[in-house]
């Protein structure tokens, strides 16, 4: 397996001295293609900041970050936007679907910014939504969908550009236990088909679906271990 | 980036906030409607003034009291000064200046007339020499004009317009009847062809009597103007110079003006242009205010949709994609307002056509569309720029 993510001595500071706060301190992480990693830690541990930097949503104050072998920590906003668009899929706790917009249009949104034409957008989105069991719901708006369905639309949106990695930030934080299991099963099956998944969570139960757990505390990696994945 | 999708989502955003969008556009609606209406009124007025002058022909010159025209401005002009022209100036010119077809004195006023106890106010009153008819400015429908003899002997005869016939004579033939003008009875001898209205004034609401009668019977002792018809249009400038020199022997430069019909038209158009400019300028301020309203509501919209902006950025929207999206929304708001304003202005100018021949020109339409698009762009840029500069993680974090 080749290396997808390689972060060296990442430090993220907010504010100016003397009110400076250190969110991440000298974190080094390597994640290979095809891994299913859970980044866990209590709130305020810095796990969200880590995910933002790894997901190219934010830049580190210090350190180097190689994404698919390319140093990206100093890239321009537009270059980062392009990497997010083509290589990364995001799933958020609050789904972040566009209201009053159909599941189909929500799912195809990344393709819009990639400049893909209308017919291809439609057919790709339909295919992915169907594979997630939403073929009957393509024309429904988020308000007409259940929490689990909404998150599946968000997963479809994350998958549509066939990204190198999917970041899921507390993907089960806003759904019930049963739905939570369903969603984690989806990530598991996506991983089995070769997708690299990184889940950020404070819930140890959720982390058990992964094959590797990185624990972050006070801006540092506390532990990093492989586990036997849950069936 | 697919522009049709941007338009779809922009319309969607506007549709969701219908009332807010309408109120925001109202400034633009009012601004564009008033600018277009004023321009179309101005265009209409200009046309009717031009046609009025064309009726007199291009071979004519006017002598007017006071200094009117280029350089003098309007404030110091004409009517405010004592009129020092004399009726005898017309004879003087006719005898001493070459290439003249005719010279006529004219006195102008507003009067009331009466027929069998029925009174009509605000009638245009004109006293002219018999020579005036040769200019062809007025044509007869029936009867006759007064003669030179009737003029010089100050006969009480009158030629009336169609409106007088309709209102006072109930459409009956008035020829030979006695019309009371300023307390004295005049015999109606002719009826003018219908002229319609110019600048909202009914040109058929008129009575014309001999200038000498106006002088002796009523007491107009000085001409309001002297109209000179040239034998040919080539002689216009020679006549203008000669007349200026001749009258200049008696009067100083600022006591009289000799204007060609072209110059008179220029002056009328300049005055109209200034008045129109002031009104359009005032109306344009409401466009500015409307633009500020759009800016304001777009800022609110950016704040409300911070999460949406964050999400769009997270999944790959570039700053320029967000900028364009919000800019297009602002332009659509403004342009829709502009088109509604244009529709209202067109309807209003059709409605006032009865009084003033308002004309909505292609230029005015282009101006309305161009201006509202410009206002939307200018006032949409700042909110759109703010949206485009939002940090994706900050935007996603907001509730």
Contacts between the chains, C-beta under 8 A, distances in Angstrom:
chain1	res1	chain2	res2	distance
A	52	B	393	5.0
A	55	B	314	7.9
A	57	B	314	6.1
A	57	B	392	5.0
A	57	B	393	5.0
A	57	B	396	7.8
A	58	B	391	7.7
A	58	B	392	7.9
A	58	B	393	5.3
A	77	B	318	7.5
A	77	B	319	6.0
A	78	B	318	5.1
A	78	B	319	6.9
A	78	B	320	7.9
A	81	B	313	6.7
A	81	B	316	5.5
A	81	B	317	6.6
A	81	B	318	4.7
A	81	B	319	7.7
A	82	B	316	6.8
A	82	B	318	7.6
A	84	B	313	7.9
A	84	B	314	6.3
A	84	B	315	6.6
A	84	B	316	5.0
A	85	B	315	6.6
A	85	B	316	2.3
A	85	B	317	8.0
A	86	B	316	7.2
A	90	B	314	5.2
A	90	B	315	6.6
A	92	B	311	7.7
A	92	B	396	7.0
A	96	B	307	6.5
A	96	B	310	7.7
A	96	B	311	4.3
A	96	B	314	7.8
A	96	B	396	7.1
A	98	B	308	6.3
A	98	B	311	7.5
A	100	B	12	6.7
A	100	B	16	6.7
A	101	B	9	7.9
A	101	B	12	7.7
A	109	B	312	7.4
A	109	B	315	6.0
A	110	B	315	4.5
A	110	B	316	5.5
A	112	B	1	7.1
A	112	B	2	5.8
A	112	B	5	5.7
A	113	B	1	6.8
A	113	B	312	7.6
A	113	B	315	6.8
A	113	B	316	4.3
A	113	B	317	5.0
A	113	B	318	7.3
A	113	B	321	6.0
A	114	B	316	6.6
A	115	B	1	6.6
A	115	B	2	7.6
A	117	B	2	7.6
A	118	B	2	6.9
A	157	B	315	6.9
A	161	B	316	7.8
